[in-house]
Amino acid sequence: MNIHRQAEKIPSWIWHREREGRRHVVLEKSFVLHAAVEQLEMRIACTGEAEIRLNDAVIGHFPEHARHTSTFYPVAGLPGGLEPGAYTLRIELRNTEPMPMHPINMHLHDRSVGCIAYLSGSEGLWLATDDTWEAGDGPAEVVCVWGEEPFGDLDHAPLWFIAGGYGDIAVEPVQGIRVISAAGVEAVSGIDGVIQMNGTAGGRIVLDEVESRNERHIFYHLLKQGEWKERRTQQKELDLSRMPELLLELPHELNVRMQVTNHGDSEIGLLWNGAESLQELRHYDGCMTEWLAIPPGSLSATNPQGMRYVQIYVSGDDGGTFHIELRLEAAGAALNQVGQLQTDNDLMQRIYDVSVHTSRVCHQIGLWDGIKRDRLNWAYDIYLAAKTEYSLWDDYSVLKRSLRELGRTPYGYWMNNLPSYTLWWLSSIWDYYFETGDREFVWEIREELQRHIAWVKANADPCSGIFMPDAREAHSFIEWSPMGTSESWACLNAIYGMTKSQMKQLADHMPELGLQWDEPQAELKEEQFIGPSYALLTSVIGIKSGYVGEDSARRFLLDYRLGDPLTPLSAYWLAECYSEYGMHERAWAVIATVWGTMLDAGATTFWEGIRLAPSSDIHHALTTYTAYDSYRMSLCHSWSSTPVVWFARYVLGIRALEPGYARIAFEPHAIGGLTAARGVIPSPKGLIKVEWKLEDGRMIKSARIGEAELAGRA
């Protein structure tokens, strides 16, 4: 795995400390050269008009334009070289139109303006925008690091910027690429993700500019989706019958960049499509569609995107030969997997392994919901994805920076514009503390905790304990499955009750946080959660929150028959409920059916949604509920990696009973016909190594932390 730990060298987006409150900014950096420097290059992106001076000479000017926020543009007026001496690089910026802010992206409220640039040259010259620059009356402040929203990955950046602003994104060759079909091109798949493409071009592909680049977008992925849809429309109007064409399948869905080297004598272009499925590739109007030009003797690269299938059309002089070297690399946070599971149940093992891969690939600049869509930090997705985190990885840096980013949402706004998502974020903090015992991080974000608790309390009736009492007739988003207004409001209040309980526990463990939450528990009836037409998640949340009593919960769980509509999200909660009531075989049946159905459909990562009823097109089957048109659902979604959690708790049998694993339960179960299992669970106390087997119907079990042996409950 190749990792570029050079975050200190990658430029950051910077601005005056007042952010949008200071629209006219001068950024300066002084430096001294002790030797002559040649091979100068400077690139810049910014949110306003920019005039660039080196000492007193104007070397570049860029008018204010949306395109300048998404691409690194070269500064054309640089001299051929610089003599030894003192220099000042000065960027004067005037902004009239900041990046748009909406309640859904309000956690980015202080990232609406920014400038990012670098100056390089021989003799090791490298100046990158960071907080050592001056911004008039004080030092510049970092708005966000390279790769973060709302700017995302800029085009025409140096290849090593793939490391990301935190320096922990690694790349590795994609092995095992399969050539599905090739027409007019000889494709030879070699080692280390390299494919040699040779053939004769059938002419030049001509495409118009895309209008999406003329607008500012609240999220980078919305820019890309608009761009893809425009390019796809243009593609459909082309006659590509004479163009050499190549269709590739990756061994798994991955976040992939392509490096393309043109070994020919003339420029070639690639019109390429990326997709999560063949149905999407063939039918979806918004299928990933991009254009890459490669001059002769040069290398060009795409920014990484989430895909499993790649379709390429080669553009070149009619009758001219081409020789292309295509290298595919998977990008993602460099994670060390310490959690493990080995069982003698093939389906269980496959579900575990694909869940691990799903979790891994969603660790990028943030803990994304998915690597194709939306490539964002969503509070509920993170809440569920983090549960997997604690059973697998030994580094929670990606999780913590994602929680920090969402925590920046100001008072008066809901995270991701959803009340339930603020509640899930608060619950995520308790889960983090409970699983890790990390008081330092919780203390670090105490102001965010206090702010969001205050906003939640401001929307609750202090007498009745009802959350959002005036929203009874409004629909509250809980998940994608259809849910009535009254159901959603009851679920919202049940989540509120669970969150409040967790915050009280956090306050008890860390009184120094100063958290106060004394309102009474809302009175809700069982009948608000259990009913013949209710969504599965409504009943499950009622059970998890305690509003559904034990007898009614047990009766519901015994009577329930798995069926549509549901999601992996609600299926996971159902499995948890079954196991909490000792019905482990029923829990396994849920996981085997829901996640097994995805595997039967060829999944290499687990999906955002699912429909159990067979369909000739999985995308249509996934989009028949409450939102999105055809093909909008994600086939790689971090919240669907949760079987890992269930396996750790109930197959290996390891659960924390107190924060930081101060007390541990060890209660494995021979589920699904298992006769043996072994694995590893990370904990703040060290790696917990578990092994058990059945002998004459009796379980022989062992769990160790270092030299210490666990027996039952520790």
PyMOL commands that set and color helices and strands:
alter all, ss='L'
color gray80, all
select helices_A, chain A and resi 19-21+66-69+103-108+159-163+211-214+220-236+278-283+346-361+379-389+397-407+415-417+419-436+439-444+446-458+469-471+485-509+511-513+526-528+536-545+550-559+568-580+584-600+618-622+638-640+643-651+659-661
alter helices_A, ss='H'
color red, helices_A
select strands_A, chain A and resi 2-3+13-15+24-33+37-38+41-46+49-54+57-62+73-74+81-82+85-94+115-121+125-128+141-144+169-173+178-183+185-189+194-200+245-262+268-275+288-294+299-301+305-315+321-333+340-343+654-656+664-666+676-681+688-695+698-705+708-710
alter strands_A, ss='S'
color yellow, strands_A
deselect
rebuild
show_as cartoon
